[in-house]
Amino acid sequence: MILSFFRSIRPQQWVKNAVVLAAVMFSEHLLDSSYVLTALAAAGAFVLLSSAIYLVNDLADAEADRRHPDKASRPIASGDLSAPVAWVAAVALLGGGLGAAALLHRNFLFVGLTYTALNLAYSFGLKRTVLVDILIVAAGFLLRAVGGAVVIDVAISTWFILCTFTLTLFLAAAKRRGELVRFEGDAALHRTSLGSYDVAYLDQVMSILASATVVCYALYAMGVGEGGVTASHQMQWTIPFVLYGVLRYLFLVHRGEGDDPTALLWRDRPLQVNLLLWGGLSLGLVYGSN
């Protein structure tokens, strides 16, 4: 049962919560242990909250998951983890995550409550509404990024917020496209909203969002507007890595590999190397002059 529980809370997906750490990194507080510990605690709170949401989502989708070629093996759908145990665990994780958020910062608690409310609404109905489904997925990442700034009381660039939102919208649209291609005529049986999408439309959406992501990141890196990165950091040198990452992902999507962005990141070596190079160069530029 313990193994089934850990499979249900999907530890392989916890990497998404690393977005919380972006604020402490780019606000030049990465060498301050108090800021880092607070940011790590905030990421931990999101791990608890997202784990609870995974359980609730699997409980709500148990019947549909049993008809899915991959999701049928999930512990709740397969019966390896009973619904009562899953509900108790979900409530405990939600309580723990929100309790931790309250201890960290009052405004961070508000972010956590908003994240929880949006995702519960998604699990119990909004996931079936075209476009709203991908907007809520993107909002989840945006709230992580905002929460990371709120919890350590630092300003966050508007361009960084927009870049985060457009990037995650792009990934969510790519996931829907991958699901459409994979399941073809049966797609709506596996996810109701897929019945309202088509590949040509999602290709257009992805093109728009990919362009918007690169432009917003470029404006952020160049320090345009209030709250931007200072010009002395020369963050514009990281733009080619973001451009390559977006183009590489588009390439993989059109090869039929984009239905799970997290899994793709774990297995695609060029994306991994590109992410490491971007992170290393960003750290060098932000902290090298200090």
Sequence and secondary structure as in RCSB ss.txt:
>XXXX:A:sequence
MILSFFRSIRPQQWVKNAVVLAAVMFSEHLLDSSYVLTALAAAGAFVLLSSAIYLVNDLADAEADRRHPDKASRP
IASGDLSAPVAWVAAVALLGGGLGAAALLHRNFLFVGLTYTALNLAYSFGLKRTVLVDILIVAAGFLLRAVGGAV
VIDVAISTWFILCTFTLTLFLAAAKRRGELVRFEGDAALHRTSLGSYDVAYLDQVMSILASATVVCYALYAMGVG
EGGVTASHQMQWTIPFVLYGVLRYLFLVHRGEGDDPTALLWRDRPLQVNLLLWGGLSLGLVYGSN
>XXXX:A:secstr
 HHHHHHHT GGGGGGGGGGGHHHHHTT TT HHHHHHHHHHHHHHHHHHHHHHHHHHHHTHHHHTTSTTGGGSH
HHHTSS HHHHHHHHHHHHHHHHHHHHHH HHHHHHHHHHHHHHHHHHTTGGGSTTHHHHHHHHHHHHHHHHHHH
TTT    HHHHHHHHHHHHHHHHHHHHHHHHHHGGGHHHH GGGGG  HHHHHHHHHHHHHHHHHHHHHHHTT S
TT   GGG GGGGHHHHHHHHHHHHHHHTTT  S HHHHHHH HHHHHHHHHHHHHHHHHHHTT 
